[in-house]
Amino acid sequence: MQHIILIGFMGTGKSTVGQEVAKKLGCSFADLDAAVVALEGRTIPDIFASDGEAYFREQESHVLAGILNSPTRHVIATGGGIVLQESNRELMRNGGFIVHLAASKETILSRVKRDRNRPLLQGDVEERVSKLMQQREGLYDFAHTTVLTDHETAVQLAARICKLVEGNCK
């Protein structure tokens, strides 16, 4: 059985939808951000502040590789920046069925504007989101499929993803 890997920009619903997909499929759920926090024993903003984004990305890659090597099937919610490294894209291509969750800039802004746990969004949130979306344009295109998350609930999206992955769900 393949892992199911959810990729996409921050605020597209990877963690929320991923938990629902795992429930429906009866498999394990892994949130890369939460796994890095657990491994490091500190928050993502603390990691960024003391060791920088590059260090965080290294830890994220390490955790991703470990989960993909697990014999237990996982639904994996990645961080939005996991696609920045080609080596991570290659790991994911070889490790499972990749679903790109996408949303409009307006939807993303409404979901992330008050979240203080996103170190990449310090300052003008709208400007930062626009810049990051532009920088990451095309980096999610290697996914097997794309699902828009603007107008459906996490449960509805999970049902759609399960149908794409399995043909049907429990």
C-alpha positions in Angstrom: 0.0 0.0 0.0 1.2 3.4 -0.9 1.5 6.4 1.4 -0.8 9.3 0.6 1.1 12.6 0.6 -0.7 15.9 0.8 1.3 18.9 -0.6 0.3 22.5 -1.1 0.7 26.0 0.0 0.2 26.9 3.7 -3.5 27.2 4.6 -4.8 24.9 1.9 -5.9 22.3 4.6 -3.3 19.6 4.4 -3.3 18.9 8.2 -7.1 19.1 8.7 -8.0 17.2 5.5 -5.2 14.7 6.1 -6.6 13.7 9.5 -10.0 13.0 7.9 -8.5 11.0 5.0 -6.5 8.9 7.5 -9.7 8.3 9.6 -11.7 7.2 6.5 -8.9 4.9 5.3 -8.1 3.5 8.7 -4.4 4.3 8.4 -1.9 6.4 10.3 -1.6 10.2 10.0 1.6 12.1 10.1 1.9 15.9 10.1 5.5 16.8 9.2 5.4 20.2 11.1 4.2 18.5 14.2 6.8 15.7 13.9 9.6 18.3 13.6 8.3 20.1 16.6 8.2 16.8 18.6 11.7 15.9 17.4 13.1 19.3 18.3 11.1 19.9 21.5 10.4 23.5 20.4 8.0 25.4 18.2 8.6 26.2 14.5 9.0 29.9 15.2 11.6 29.0 17.9 13.4 26.8 15.4 13.4 29.5 12.7 14.6 32.1 15.2 17.5 30.2 16.7 18.6 27.9 13.8 17.0 29.4 10.6 14.8 28.1 7.9 17.5 26.0 6.3 17.9 24.0 9.5 14.1 23.5 9.7 14.0 22.3 6.1 16.8 19.8 6.9 14.8 18.4 9.8 11.6 18.3 7.7 13.4 16.3 5.0 14.8 13.9 7.6 11.3 13.3 9.1 9.8 12.9 5.6 12.3 10.2 4.7 11.7 8.3 7.9 7.9 8.3 7.4 8.2 7.3 3.8 10.4 4.4 4.8 7.9 3.1 7.3 6.1 -0.1 6.4 2.9 1.3 7.9 0.7 3.2 5.5 0.5 6.9 6.3 -1.4 9.9 5.2 1.2 12.6 5.3 0.5 16.3 5.7 3.6 18.1 4.5 4.7 21.6 5.2 4.1 24.1 2.4 7.8 24.4 1.7 8.7 20.7 1.4 8.6 21.1 -2.4 11.5 23.6 -2.4 14.1 20.9 -2.5 14.2 18.6 -5.6 15.4 15.7 -3.3 12.1 16.0 -1.4 10.1 16.0 -4.5 11.9 12.9 -5.7 11.4 11.1 -2.3 7.6 11.9 -2.5 7.4 10.8 -6.2 8.9 7.4 -5.2 7.0 7.2 -1.9 3.4 7.4 -2.6 0.3 8.9 -4.2 0.7 12.7 -4.1 -2.3 15.0 -3.8 -1.8 18.7 -4.3 -4.3 20.7 -2.2 -4.8 24.2 -3.7 -6.8 27.3 -2.8 -7.2 30.8 -4.0 -5.0 33.5 -2.5 -8.1 35.0 -0.9 -9.0 31.7 0.8 -5.4 31.2 2.0 -5.3 34.7 3.4 -8.5 34.2 5.3 -7.2 31.0 6.8 -3.7 32.2 7.8 -3.9 35.9 8.5 -4.1 35.6 12.3 -1.8 32.6 12.7 1.3 33.8 14.6 2.9 30.3 14.4 4.0 30.9 10.8 7.4 32.4 10.8 7.4 33.0 7.0 4.4 35.4 7.4 6.0 38.0 9.6 5.1 41.6 8.5 2.6 42.3 5.7 0.8 38.9 5.5 -0.8 39.6 2.1 2.5 40.7 0.6 4.3 37.7 2.0 1.6 35.2 0.8 1.8 36.8 -2.7 5.5 36.6 -2.8 5.7 33.0 -1.5 3.0 31.8 -3.9 4.9 33.4 -6.8 8.2 31.8 -5.7 6.6 28.3 -5.4 4.6 28.5 -8.6 4.9 25.3 -10.5 6.6 23.4 -7.6 3.5 21.5 -6.8 2.9 20.3 -10.4 4.5 16.9 -9.9 1.5 15.7 -7.9 -0.7 12.9 -9.3 -3.8 15.1 -8.8 -4.9 18.5 -7.6 -7.9 19.2 -5.4 -9.3 22.7 -4.8 -10.1 23.3 -1.1 -11.9 26.7 -1.3 -15.6 25.6 -1.1 -15.8 22.2 0.6 -15.4 21.0 4.2 -12.5 18.8 5.3 -14.9 15.8 5.4 -16.1 16.4 1.9 -12.5 16.9 0.6 -11.4 13.7 2.4 -14.2 11.8 0.7 -13.1 13.1 -2.7 -9.5 12.2 -2.0 -10.4 8.7 -0.8 -12.3 8.1 -4.1 -9.3 9.3 -6.0 -6.9 7.1 -4.1 -8.9 4.0 -3.4 -12.0 4.1 -5.5 -14.0 4.2 -2.3 -13.6 4.6 1.4 -14.7 2.9 4.6 
